[in-house]
Every structure is written in C-alpha cells, then in structure tokens.
Amino acid sequence: MDTQTLLFAGIPFLLLLVYYYRMFRNGKRQKKTREMMRKNPQIIDVRTPAEFKQEHYPGAVNFPLKNLHKRLKKPGNANRPIVVYCKSGSRAKQAFRMFRAAGYTNVVNAGSIKNMPSSS
C-alpha cells in the first residue's frame, strides 16, 4: 500500500476517533454537571450581557468573562458549588481555570449552555 492510499484511508478513521473522544468527554462533563446541580450551585453564565439577555439557563447569573477577574478578587466562599457555562464552552473553560487559580475548589465547567441539564 502506498503512502497516499494509507493517508486517505487513515483520515476518516482519525476523524471518527476524534468524534467519539469528544462525545465521551462531553458525556463525562454532563455527568459532572448533573451531579453538581444536586448541590444547589451558583450557576454562572460567562457570556456577554446581550447573549445572556437573549437566552440563559434558569437561575443563572451573568458574570461576563472579561470582567470575571474583578469578581474573583472579592472574598467569597471558595467551597460553594459553582457551575460555569457559555455558548460553545471556550469561555467556560477559561472561567473554570480562573476560578481554580483563585482557590475555588468546587467548580464544574459545564461547557456549552446546551450541556446544561433540562430545567423541567
């Protein structure tokens, strides 16, 4: 088998592998989020105020990512359960890291708003 044939045969396999990895990772994230939701956490939406106004999870508060560092300087309960989310998961990942760096120990990155458990 020549290199070109091997390359073209391997690409679909690699894409499939990435797809299943992401599904698995997303499933673990959703499980952690559901477990944390049983602890009555503070739910934080780190999107912009306009995005929050358009749609948000019931009971969530809006702490836009660009201003989150200001809120983390204020003393608070570092053990309080917190769930962070955004639109795609990128900003939630950054917020999760910021909370952890500030000493918060009970934080879950839900990723996307679509990963939040149904509120019904």
Secondary structure, DSSP 8 states (H G I E B T S, - for coil): --HHHHHHHHHHHHHHHHHHHHHHHHHHHHHHHHHHHTT--EEEE-S-HHHHHH---TT-EE--HHHHHHHHTS---TTS-EEEEESSSHHHHHHHHHHHHTT--SEEEEEEGGGS----
